[in-house]
Amino acid sequence: MHPITSRKHAPSRFQHQMSAALATMLLPLAAQAGEASPPALDDAMPVSKVEVVGRQENDFKAERASSPKYTEKLVDTAQSVQVIKKELIEQQGALTLTEALRNTPGVGAFFLGENGNTNTGDAIFMRGFDTSGSIFVDGVRDVGSVSRDVFNLEQIDVVKGPAGTDSGRGAPTGSVNLVSKKANMEDAVSGSATVGSASQKRVTLDANKVLDADRGIALRLNAMAQDAGRPARDVVTDKRWAIAPSLGFGLNGPTRVVLDYLHVDQDNIPDGGVPTVGLPGYTSPDRSRPFIGGAVPVDPQNFYGSTGDYDKIKADMATVRIEHDFAPGFRLHNITRYGRTSQDYLLSAFMGSSANLATPNPADPSTWTLVRNTRTVKDQENRILTNQSALTSEFGTGGLRHTLVTGLELTNERQLAYGLTGLGLLPAANLYRPDAAAPVTGLAPKRTGAYNEGTIDTQSLYAFDTIKFGERWIFNGGLRLDHFNGDYTVVALTNNVLVPTHFTVGDSLVNGKLSALYKPTANSSIYAMAASSKLPPGSGFTVSGNLNNAQNPIYDPQETVTTEIGGKLDLFKAKLALSAALFRTEVKNEVEQDPVDLKYYQTGRKRVQGVELGATGELARNWLVSAGYLYMDTSVKAGKLTTALGENHLAYTPKNALTLWTSYELPFGLKLGGGARYSDRLLRGLDGAIGTPAYTDSYWVFDAMASYQVNRNLDIRLNVYNLGDERYIASINKSGYRYTPGTPRSASLTANLRF
């Protein structure tokens, strides 16, 4: 077959939207936060200058994002950026990235997959769009299908809005950056041991040792081992171990070098979900058997796969970081990384269609069975090799102060996925009493010769200039050029014949960001921002020759423009951060079919707009809070509707979402905490399935924590999750045949040691 080639150069045009409403609302509050002028002093009175230096950070509030591209404090950053610190993650007993992101309203793993395919790893949705391909580790893209553990993280930076100028191709509505722990100049040893519901067992270690104080050499070692089930599910297991050494040189000097390595090994039994039979909105998939619509729900702990199912992952990541200060205000940041992730996956999935749901005795549901022979597999490897350099320069021109960040990034990514046969057959399961131990016949997996191989080469140049005009105004402009080349080979097995198809994609993407920020006081800001993002076809290692598929190389990139106005305010000596933002994201170039000529055009447009509020930090001495509220109004502005219910709203996107966590430390070493999460109903995607629920109900979940400091080296923490034992749907697949139950009431007990 002939290659399909596409090379386009079509930079987008910015659209700017300004509003004074939010500024008017925040100005009085910001003025109150300003420091009052000190009373006049007698000229004859001797004056002693006292300078008090203190940290404004606390266990919940961070001052800055980690990326060198963000040069200002969060309060002076003209964009919605949330930093989730490790102390908050530890208080909540969160273990994975998905759990930690519950601190960000409206962000979660809401989508289970399509038909028999179940998403693996961190399948994150943010503001209406899949953000799984925009997860970064220390600023480097991480595309492996891994459920990421938080044991080696200092913080998580959640950037809302298009991140095209920051990180190149990506999701229309944001990105997530994981910040790794690194060697430092402080001797410390800490560890934890956790036991909990579903036979949970977990230990962690974090040890840092200064090897040479004069030369700034230190070694840090983080390690983790876990063997656990899931409180919501039978049979499913999460078994993993990992190790992450970090060696630093010159940490107290102008040239700092840090060598990092991360190895992760997972051996899990995956979860294919639970049938939606009997849930609200469920009706019979077979008109000739209407009685199925009256079936009672199955036990949400039932497991419909096989004990022989597996999800085996090995991930390795080697990183070299170099930072050099040439002079005050002139420094270089360089990171080189090689990463490799392999996944070997087998899941016995099911589809509850009429053909797969048998009812031998209509009057006796205990005889009903469900076919589960959709054997879903993944034999895949991802690799990345990248070198990224950023040069920061601070200088003045006339009355303006500049902080200029320029950068060059060179990246090679590769994905190779093999087709498998010999997956065996699993007998149908009893609908209400499935047997996971039922024998699988003919199981002998082997590669068929079919495979998908993709290579992406990207060269990127960018520049950000932050300009300060006086003490009140900060302007920021950024521009990024990505030259993207993708080369794909798809070898399909058709009638026992291997048929190859070759695709190439090439494009030069230009993205930009522009903002203006005004500071009514030193600890407050009001801003307006506009930014763009692009996602070219084939950039996520998915390519297609079908005309109805946006991943066909003949199409232009998906284009996004986000406008945002907002305000930020630091209170109580900058220990509590408040934020408010109004945003609108317009996504265009969606592929749609014309109803008249039945041809496909890039005429589709989607819109997400809303308001997001946040509060993070210290309300009073020993009283911490992290809270957020998000309202989203989403719609399809041009093109067909995407929800099964037929509403003009984006799927897997709650209209209202709230998250809250607060803790208070009592004088005698007891710390009490608790939190709440609310998610509005979710509409699932459009599919041809019959009788399945079109949406999931809204829900509230409440958690609690109590920690007691036994002595300066030991504290004990109890976490209780879902206090009300609320039954809810955490995610649902596109057809609505399957869902993931939310975690029921459960608990964990952790002993933390520090030396």
VOGU-3710 file (C-alpha; in Angstrom, 3 decimals, decimal comma):
1> mhpitsrkha> 0,000/0,000/0,000  1,053/3,570/-0,628  2,030/5,689/2,344  -0,381/8,377/3,474  1,570/11,569/3,999  0,483/14,908/5,368  2,560/18,030/6,020  0,794/21,197/7,021  1,840/24,560/8,411  -1,134/26,468/9,762
11> psrfqhqmsa> -0,502/28,461/12,929  -3,674/29,474/14,781  -4,906/32,994/15,632  -5,376/34,079/19,226  -8,724/35,327/20,482  -8,736/37,650/23,512  -11,566/38,109/25,972  -11,351/40,583/28,826  -13,726/41,244/31,712  -13,621/43,741/34,586
21> alatmllpla> -16,298/41,977/36,638  -13,944/39,740/38,575  -11,500/42,571/39,118  -14,273/44,729/40,587  -15,287/41,895/42,872  -11,787/41,152/44,167  -10,351/44,668/44,510  -12,009/45,490/47,866  -10,962/42,158/49,326  -7,428/42,547/48,010
31> aqageasppa> -7,163/46,040/49,452  -8,103/44,705/52,896  -5,296/42,174/52,615  -2,665/44,872/52,110  -0,437/45,749/55,047  -1,362/48,896/56,927  1,237/51,677/56,981  3,209/51,817/60,258  2,709/54,849/62,514  5,223/57,677/62,208
41> lddampvskv> 8,204/57,503/64,548  9,780/60,349/66,462  12,841/61,536/64,572  14,822/61,545/67,815  13,898/57,987/68,667  16,642/55,486/67,817  15,534/52,938/65,283  16,851/49,405/65,081  16,304/47,548/61,848  14,871/44,089/62,493
51> evvgrqendf> 14,513/41,755/59,546  12,324/38,701/60,054  12,803/35,913/57,568  10,248/33,132/57,624  8,844/30,517/55,315  5,437/31,249/53,897  4,949/27,671/52,805  3,207/25,115/54,992  2,273/21,467/54,642  -0,478/22,266/52,108
61> kaerasspky> 0,529/25,541/50,434  3,340/25,768/47,895  4,910/29,017/46,747  5,787/27,958/43,201  5,303/25,363/40,518  8,388/23,260/39,822  8,886/24,009/36,124  11,609/26,562/35,249  9,100/27,970/32,741  7,066/29,333/35,662
71> teklvdtaqs> 9,358/31,981/37,119  6,904/33,735/39,438  5,158/32,718/42,629  1,742/31,117/42,200  0,028/34,294/43,383  1,745/36,137/40,502  1,117/33,431/37,868  -1,641/34,378/35,425  -3,144/30,905/35,105  -4,926/28,259/37,171
81> vqvikkelie> -2,122/26,124/38,581  -2,676/23,853/41,579  0,197/22,265/43,496  -0,611/19,159/45,553  2,160/18,647/48,099  3,324/15,319/49,494  2,203/16,237/53,022  -1,422/16,459/51,879  -1,098/13,200/49,963  0,352/11,473/53,040
91> qqgaltltea> -2,368/12,765/55,373  -5,025/11,275/53,129  -3,205/7,976/52,753  -3,356/8,339/48,957  -1,169/5,805/47,154  -1,669/6,464/43,435  -1,801/9,469/41,150  -5,533/8,936/40,586  -6,169/9,088/44,341  -3,985/12,177/44,803
101> lrntpgvgaf> -5,802/14,023/42,002  -9,027/13,832/44,004  -7,750/17,069/45,541  -8,481/18,771/42,222  -12,220/19,243/41,581  -13,604/17,631/38,447  -10,464/15,625/37,648  -10,655/11,842/37,743  -10,716/8,453/36,057  -14,363/8,664/34,948
111> flgengntnt> -14,063/6,696/31,699  -13,703/2,904/31,907  -13,105/2,234/28,206  -14,928/1,144/25,076  -16,792/-2,154/24,790  -14,422/-4,920/25,933  -11,432/-2,606/26,278  -10,691/-1,363/29,778  -8,402/1,604/30,271  -5,183/0,725/32,030
121> gdaifmrgfd> -3,000/3,069/34,015  -4,019/6,616/34,900  -6,956/7,380/32,587  -7,456/10,996/33,672  -10,211/13,316/32,424  -9,858/17,073/33,032  -12,397/19,721/32,054  -14,161/17,456/29,574  -11,206/15,881/27,766  -8,909/12,890/28,159
131> tsgsifvdgv> -5,638/14,085/29,709  -3,917/10,690/29,955  -1,421/11,643/27,230  -0,447/14,851/29,040  1,152/13,366/32,147  4,757/14,430/32,757  7,481/13,453/35,201  9,814/16,360/35,995  8,654/18,056/32,804  9,207/15,011/30,553
141> rdvgsvsrdv> 6,245/13,270/28,940  5,404/9,865/30,450  3,191/7,805/28,138  3,285/4,337/29,696  -0,006/2,704/30,763  1,054/2,640/34,408  -0,908/3,251/37,574  1,631/5,680/39,029  2,551/5,373/42,700  3,222/8,521/44,750
151> fnleqidvvk> 6,002/7,133/46,971  8,715/9,099/45,114  6,870/12,402/44,649  7,501/15,780/46,273  4,477/17,399/44,686  2,056/17,261/41,762  1,587/20,334/39,573  -1,823/20,472/37,879  -1,856/23,056/35,095  -5,347/24,003/33,924
161> gpagtdsgrg> -5,985/25,233/30,401  -4,025/24,404/27,238  -0,396/23,629/27,954  0,751/23,754/24,327  3,224/26,566/24,943  4,638/24,847/28,014  4,956/21,273/26,809  3,986/20,999/23,156  1,264/18,714/21,860  -1,241/17,798/24,509
171> aptgsvnlvs> -4,782/17,660/25,806  -6,920/20,753/25,229  -7,577/21,394/28,902  -4,371/20,901/30,851  -1,520/18,719/32,018  -0,209/16,986/35,136  3,463/17,145/36,151  4,872/14,785/38,789  7,858/16,189/40,687  10,303/13,526/41,885
181> kkanmedavs> 12,164/13,465/45,184  15,852/14,338/44,812  18,979/14,122/46,941  19,445/17,124/49,255  21,823/18,444/51,911  19,981/17,182/54,979  20,456/13,859/56,765  17,063/12,253/57,273  15,511/8,804/57,378  11,806/8,073/57,310
191> gsatvgsasq> 9,666/5,077/56,605  6,134/3,810/56,918  4,264/0,545/57,330  0,574/0,282/56,431  -2,063/-2,388/56,906  -5,661/-2,023/55,900  -8,840/-3,341/54,369  -8,666/-5,930/51,597  -5,487/-7,415/53,082  -3,505/-4,266/52,360
201> krvtldankv> 0,191/-4,427/53,256  2,627/-1,691/52,294  6,034/-0,392/53,392  8,026/2,648/52,230  11,509/4,016/52,885  12,952/7,511/52,302  16,608/7,906/53,374  18,861/10,869/52,565  22,548/10,967/53,549  25,064/13,775/53,083
211> ldadrgialr> 28,252/12,092/51,876  30,479/15,186/51,608  29,186/18,475/53,025  31,992/20,580/51,526  31,523/19,269/47,998  27,729/19,054/48,240  27,469/15,301/47,626  24,386/13,484/48,907  22,605/10,212/48,293  18,872/9,591/48,626
221> lnamaqdagr> 17,023/6,307/48,394  13,269/5,867/48,111  11,701/2,424/48,028  8,235/0,911/48,229  6,635/-2,537/48,351  2,914/-3,304/48,363  0,642/-6,345/48,272  -3,026/-5,438/48,465  -6,484/-6,174/47,225  -9,192/-3,594/46,652
231> pardvvtdkr> -11,953/-3,015/49,200  -14,538/-2,620/46,430  -13,638/-5,769/44,518  -13,061/-9,496/44,910  -9,954/-11,103/43,359  -8,464/-7,805/42,023  -4,956/-7,186/43,407  -2,420/-4,357/43,316  1,007/-5,871/43,888  4,083/-3,771/43,185
241> waiapslgfg> 7,515/-2,739/44,321  9,780/0,102/43,286  13,160/1,646/44,046  14,405/5,171/43,290  17,998/6,164/44,142  19,161/9,755/43,634  22,791/10,956/43,784  23,626/14,654/43,875  26,907/16,521/43,323  27,672/20,160/44,046
251> lngptrvvld> 24,287/20,696/45,681  25,601/23,688/47,642  27,460/25,242/44,720  26,823/26,999/41,400  26,866/23,745/39,395  24,474/21,073/40,634  24,234/17,607/39,097  21,650/15,018/40,156  21,539/11,455/38,843  18,184/9,707/39,303
261> ylhvdqdnip> 16,947/6,234/38,556  13,479/4,752/38,984  12,483/1,115/38,645  8,861/-0,001/39,037  7,623/-3,580/38,924  3,890/-4,378/39,012  2,140/-7,752/38,958  -1,588/-7,078/39,276  -4,887/-8,798/38,575  -6,794/-6,183/36,528
271> dggvptvglp> -10,400/-5,146/36,991  -12,829/-5,331/34,075  -15,722/-3,835/36,005  -19,219/-4,977/36,964  -22,351/-5,398/34,801  -24,772/-2,477/34,965  -27,716/-4,876/35,147  -30,385/-3,516/37,487  -28,904/-0,042/37,934  -31,109/3,064/37,539
281> gytspdrsrp> -31,733/3,638/33,843  -31,142/-0,007/32,902  -33,718/-1,687/30,635  -33,746/-4,987/28,820  -31,275/-5,269/25,911  -33,749/-7,673/24,237  -37,286/-6,573/23,383  -38,419/-10,200/23,375  -37,261/-10,550/27,005  -38,571/-7,451/28,789
291> figgavpvdp> -38,284/-9,195/32,159  -34,504/-8,624/32,118  -35,214/-4,938/32,794  -36,585/-5,894/36,214  -33,433/-7,730/37,327  -31,878/-6,709/40,632  -28,343/-5,301/40,608  -25,408/-7,665/41,003  -23,125/-7,519/44,030  -20,598/-4,746/43,203
301> qnfygstgdy> -17,808/-6,857/44,678  -18,351/-9,634/42,117  -15,400/-10,313/39,835  -16,242/-11,393/36,276  -12,743/-12,093/35,021  -10,394/-14,983/35,718  -7,819/-15,534/38,435  -5,452/-16,147/35,524  -5,820/-12,572/34,263  -2,722/-10,432/34,700
311> dkikadmatv> -1,268/-6,968/34,296  2,535/-7,100/34,447  4,440/-3,847/34,135  8,118/-3,013/34,269  9,220/0,602/34,063  12,726/2,076/34,157  13,645/5,730/34,059  17,211/7,118/34,157  17,610/10,890/34,490  20,498/13,358/34,605
321> riehdfapgf> 19,739/16,885/35,816  22,251/19,725/35,531  21,727/23,216/36,913  24,356/25,925/36,621  24,306/29,513/37,866  26,468/31,600/35,560  25,753/34,757/37,548  22,919/36,139/39,663  19,809/35,949/37,501  21,477/33,859/34,791
331> rlhnitrygr> 21,140/30,079/35,073  20,868/26,941/32,971  18,600/23,966/33,600  19,175/20,766/31,619  17,528/17,357/31,900  18,347/14,198/29,965  16,202/11,090/30,310  15,885/7,612/28,957  12,715/5,775/29,892  11,298/2,375/29,058
341> tsqdyllsaf> 7,945/0,859/30,050  6,676/-2,589/29,070  3,230/-4,022/29,729  1,954/-7,575/29,406  -1,796/-7,573/30,001  -4,687/-10,030/29,765  -8,249/-9,330/30,916  -11,324/-11,520/30,565  -13,819/-8,793/29,711  -17,507/-8,966/28,867
351> mgssanlatp> -20,280/-7,135/27,043  -23,771/-7,503/28,472  -25,536/-7,470/25,100  -28,620/-9,504/24,333  -26,529/-12,193/22,625  -24,225/-12,534/25,646  -26,872/-12,578/28,379  -28,618/-15,966/28,669  -31,786/-16,495/30,736  -32,486/-20,280/30,803
361> npadpstwtl> -35,245/-19,851/33,396  -36,782/-16,386/33,122  -38,387/-16,786/36,528  -35,136/-17,765/38,230  -32,366/-15,151/37,798  -29,962/-17,436/39,646  -29,741/-19,448/36,404  -28,834/-16,502/34,206  -25,349/-16,372/32,701  -23,064/-13,800/31,101
371> vrntrtvkdq> -20,549/-14,545/28,334  -17,068/-13,263/29,236  -14,960/-14,336/26,273  -13,829/-10,846/25,209  -10,189/-11,589/25,940  -8,500/-8,181/25,975  -4,720/-8,137/25,671  -1,841/-5,701/25,511  1,771/-6,595/24,720  3,347/-3,173/24,454
381> enriltnqsa> 6,579/-1,291/25,002  7,133/2,472/25,198  10,501/4,221/25,083  11,563/7,843/25,313  14,908/9,597/24,931  15,004/13,327/25,481  17,275/16,253/26,209  15,728/19,501/27,398  17,530/22,761/28,121  16,152/25,972/29,581
391> ltsefgtggl> 18,137/29,181/30,032  16,794/31,797/32,457  18,013/35,388/32,172  17,037/38,337/34,341  17,794/41,836/33,028  16,365/45,312/32,680  15,485/47,532/29,727  14,676/51,069/30,728  12,021/50,909/33,456  11,141/47,283/32,686
401> rhtlvtglel> 12,458/44,176/34,415  12,583/41,025/32,318  12,800/37,344/33,196  13,419/35,568/29,924  13,264/31,774/29,659  14,413/30,241/26,388  14,572/26,546/25,696  15,410/23,753/23,295  13,915/20,262/23,558  14,848/17,207/21,475
411> tnerqlaygl> 12,705/14,115/21,976  12,392/10,671/20,416  9,432/8,482/21,424  8,704/4,952/20,315  5,824/2,558/20,882  5,632/-1,062/19,758  2,520/-3,204/20,334  2,186/-6,848/19,258  -0,913/-8,842/18,328  -1,493/-12,042/20,298
421> tglgllpaan> -3,364/-15,274/19,720  -3,986/-18,378/21,813  -5,852/-16,446/24,486  -8,088/-19,337/25,437  -11,773/-19,500/26,278  -13,441/-18,843/29,601  -16,879/-20,369/30,266  -19,839/-18,071/30,776  -20,224/-16,742/34,307  -23,271/-17,018/36,495
431> lyrpdaaapv> -24,611/-13,462/36,486  -24,987/-13,262/40,256  -22,344/-15,780/41,384  -19,415/-15,616/38,932  -16,595/-18,114/39,378  -13,200/-16,511/38,826  -11,459/-19,855/39,244  -13,246/-21,503/36,321  -10,696/-23,226/34,050  -9,572/-21,472/30,887
441> tglapkrtga> -9,215/-23,795/27,916  -6,662/-23,364/25,144  -4,621/-20,663/26,880  -1,252/-20,440/25,110  -0,521/-16,792/24,255  1,839/-16,161/21,372  2,505/-13,330/18,956  0,700/-13,524/15,615  3,168/-11,442/13,631  0,797/-8,472/13,601
451> ynegtidtqs> 2,063/-5,334/15,261  1,783/-1,549/15,444  5,010/0,431/15,594  5,259/4,169/15,873  8,142/6,608/16,219  7,721/10,291/17,011  10,567/12,798/16,712  10,013/16,290/18,061  12,277/19,340/18,014  11,024/22,275/20,057
461> lyafdtikfg> 12,053/25,885/20,580  10,339/28,214/23,011  10,683/31,569/24,729  8,795/33,108/27,672  9,301/36,706/28,698  7,920/37,943/32,014  7,994/41,727/32,110  7,504/43,685/35,326  6,448/47,302/34,971  6,815/49,007/38,329
471> erwifngglr> 5,537/47,120/41,364  1,991/46,577/40,086  2,050/45,161/36,559  3,377/41,838/35,253  3,053/40,906/31,592  3,931/37,511/30,178  4,246/36,347/26,607  5,319/32,940/25,376  5,799/31,308/21,986  6,645/27,695/21,171
481> ldhfngdytv> 7,504/25,985/17,888  7,303/22,184/17,678  8,453/20,356/14,570  6,763/16,985/14,743  7,416/13,877/12,634  5,614/10,585/13,086  6,395/7,330/11,309  4,002/4,393/11,740  3,794/0,852/10,508  0,600/-1,122/11,037
491> valtnnvlvp> 0,777/-4,822/10,197  -2,647/-6,504/10,369  -3,418/-10,218/10,185  -6,198/-10,642/7,605  -7,250/-14,145/6,525  -3,957/-15,468/7,912  -2,039/-13,002/5,751  0,030/-10,163/7,224  -0,949/-6,910/5,508  1,298/-3,880/6,192
501> thftvgdslv> 0,245/-0,245/5,991  2,595/2,672/6,398  1,683/6,166/7,599  3,764/9,298/7,977  2,734/12,503/9,679  4,637/15,759/9,751  3,748/19,191/11,005  5,129/22,370/12,529  2,991/23,525/15,420  3,034/27,066/16,770
511> ngklsalykp> 1,457/27,788/20,150  1,408/30,914/22,234  0,405/32,387/25,556  -0,227/36,007/26,519  -1,245/37,434/29,893  -1,502/40,651/31,869  -1,520/40,726/35,661  -2,178/43,610/38,045  -1,206/43,536/41,740  -3,487/45,664/43,934
521> tanssiyama> -1,283/44,661/46,891  1,914/42,688/47,340  -0,075/39,528/48,139  -2,833/39,706/45,525  -3,302/39,753/41,767  -5,915/40,107/39,049  -5,151/38,758/35,604  -6,320/37,950/32,095  -4,781/35,220/29,971  -5,168/33,664/26,511
531> assklppgsg> -3,336/30,546/25,338  -3,454/27,943/22,588  -2,797/24,245/22,192  -2,702/21,812/19,285  -3,001/18,045/19,029  -1,953/16,641/15,634  -3,216/13,279/14,334  -0,994/10,364/15,240  0,680/12,165/18,119  -0,675/9,691/20,678
541> ftvsgnlnna> 0,610/6,582/18,826  -2,815/6,031/17,309  -3,161/6,370/13,539  -5,934/5,417/11,156  -6,713/5,420/7,459  -10,468/5,750/8,071  -12,028/9,017/6,963  -14,236/9,196/10,052  -11,245/9,060/12,384  -9,496/12,222/13,614
551> qnpiydpqet> -6,239/10,241/13,733  -6,147/10,050/9,947  -3,000/11,930/8,781  -4,944/13,856/6,141  -6,541/15,997/8,840  -5,278/19,165/10,504  -4,436/19,230/14,209  -7,168/19,707/16,759  -6,865/23,345/17,852  -7,717/24,862/21,216
561> vtteiggkld> -7,868/28,406/22,542  -8,460/29,099/26,224  -9,205/32,482/27,729  -9,203/33,015/31,477  -9,659/35,897/33,885  -9,050/35,433/37,558  -7,723/36,661/40,836  -5,457/35,325/43,558  -5,035/36,431/47,139  -2,608/35,309/49,842
571> lfkaklalsa> -3,896/35,917/53,377  -2,551/35,556/56,909  1,048/36,455/56,122  0,778/34,563/52,823  -0,013/31,247/54,542  -3,444/30,833/52,911  -3,915/31,068/49,145  -7,306/31,888/47,615  -8,018/31,763/43,897  -10,929/32,361/41,547
581> alfrtevkne> -11,009/31,949/37,784  -13,514/32,254/34,964  -12,447/30,253/31,923  -13,574/29,330/28,435  -11,988/26,689/26,215  -12,903/26,406/22,538  -11,863/23,236/20,698  -12,196/23,105/16,916  -11,221/20,949/13,921  -13,265/18,008/15,213
591> veqdpvdlky> -14,059/15,535/12,411  -17,778/15,436/11,522  -19,861/13,843/8,753  -21,969/16,109/6,588  -25,560/14,783/6,611  -26,098/15,779/2,957  -23,052/14,558/1,034  -21,999/12,081/3,796  -18,403/13,255/3,539  -16,227/14,118/6,517
601> yqtgrkrvqg> -15,031/17,618/7,333  -13,271/19,287/10,255  -16,239/21,431/11,184  -16,846/20,214/14,735  -16,440/22,563/17,698  -16,746/21,972/21,436  -16,792/24,433/24,312  -16,025/24,144/28,010  -16,567/27,169/30,209  -17,030/27,706/33,898
611> velgatgela> -15,686/28,938/37,180  -13,134/27,386/39,534  -12,504/28,416/43,148  -9,693/27,261/45,408  -8,330/27,660/48,928  -5,081/26,103/50,127  -2,976/26,621/53,229  -3,289/27,588/56,861  -6,568/29,053/58,160  -5,163/29,479/61,659
621> rnwlvsagyl> -2,295/28,094/63,667  -2,274/24,279/63,241  -5,426/24,394/61,070  -4,838/23,461/57,394  -7,251/23,300/54,494  -7,272/22,311/50,817  -10,532/22,983/49,003  -11,785/23,483/45,477  -15,050/23,945/43,632  -15,603/23,676/39,880
631> ymdtsvkagk> -18,642/24,477/37,763  -18,533/23,519/34,087  -20,924/24,325/31,274  -19,950/22,138/28,332  -21,504/21,933/24,894  -21,049/20,868/21,300  -21,229/24,084/19,287  -21,037/22,385/15,882  -21,377/18,712/15,076  -23,344/15,816/16,478
641> lttalgenhl> -24,007/15,392/20,175  -21,710/12,979/21,989  -23,796/11,720/24,940  -26,007/8,634/24,991  -28,762/10,634/26,711  -28,843/13,102/23,839  -28,055/16,110/26,033  -25,771/18,797/24,657  -23,060/18,219/27,230  -19,654/16,546/27,038
651> aytpknaltl> -19,403/12,990/28,310  -17,562/12,069/31,527  -17,673/15,669/32,724  -19,450/16,545/35,983  -21,244/19,895/35,875  -20,458/20,522/39,546  -17,552/19,100/41,518  -16,198/19,864/44,966  -13,275/18,644/47,007  -12,355/19,498/50,591
661> wtsyelpfgl> -9,751/18,316/53,079  -8,933/19,926/56,410  -6,894/18,958/59,462  -6,234/20,408/62,901  -3,360/19,564/65,228  -4,156/19,583/68,947  -1,511/20,555/71,540  -0,985/17,026/72,879  0,092/15,443/69,588  -3,300/14,435/68,222
671> klgggarysd> -4,146/15,530/64,685  -7,694/15,188/63,346  -8,687/15,555/59,721  -11,511/14,936/57,340  -12,710/15,591/53,859  -15,586/15,511/51,434  -15,870/14,948/47,706  -18,852/15,652/45,500  -19,239/14,724/41,862  -22,260/15,576/39,751
681> rllrgldgai> -23,797/12,983/37,473  -21,747/11,803/34,486  -23,168/11,281/31,008  -21,571/8,411/29,146  -20,547/8,533/25,503  -22,708/7,806/22,485  -22,844/4,118/21,582  -25,171/1,644/19,878  -25,739/-0,399/23,043  -29,361/-1,135/23,942
691> gtpaytdsyw> -30,825/-0,918/27,433  -27,769/0,332/29,290  -27,768/3,357/31,648  -27,015/6,625/29,889  -25,580/8,326/32,982  -24,314/7,769/36,504  -25,808/9,451/39,559  -24,121/12,187/41,565  -22,585/11,271/44,905  -20,992/12,536/48,123
701> vfdamasyqv> -18,112/10,731/49,835  -16,725/11,605/53,278  -13,344/10,531/54,685  -11,666/10,969/58,074  -8,176/10,809/59,571  -6,702/10,713/63,063  -2,979/10,815/63,770  -1,169/10,627/67,099  2,485/11,470/67,684  3,781/8,844/70,090
711> nrnldirlnv> 7,194/10,500/70,303  9,391/12,601/68,065  10,291/9,559/65,979  6,935/7,788/65,678  3,370/8,701/64,801  0,383/6,475/64,101  -2,259/7,452/61,530  -5,720/5,970/60,985  -7,578/6,730/57,748  -11,225/5,788/57,256
721> ynlgderyia> -12,672/6,148/53,770  -16,304/6,569/52,706  -17,661/6,974/56,222  -21,271/6,710/55,052  -20,569/3,570/53,004  -22,018/5,349/49,963  -22,588/3,128/46,934  -21,594/5,013/43,818  -20,231/4,549/40,322  -16,655/5,747/39,963
731> sinksgyryt> -16,445/5,200/36,187  -18,514/3,740/33,349  -17,575/2,529/29,893  -18,794/3,984/26,621  -21,427/1,320/25,920  -22,683/1,362/29,498  -22,346/-2,407/29,872  -19,749/-2,115/32,649  -18,887/0,159/35,550  -16,308/0,447/38,308
741> pgtprsaslt> -17,837/0,570/41,793  -16,622/3,260/44,141  -14,650/2,211/47,212  -16,969/1,229/50,113  -16,222/1,984/53,744  -12,652/0,882/54,403  -9,682/1,780/56,559  -5,902/1,765/56,797  -3,506/2,076/59,741  -0,043/3,530/59,150
751> anlrf> 3,002/3,775/61,393  5,392/6,557/60,323  9,001/6,574/61,531  11,341/9,580/61,229  14,943/10,008/62,330
//
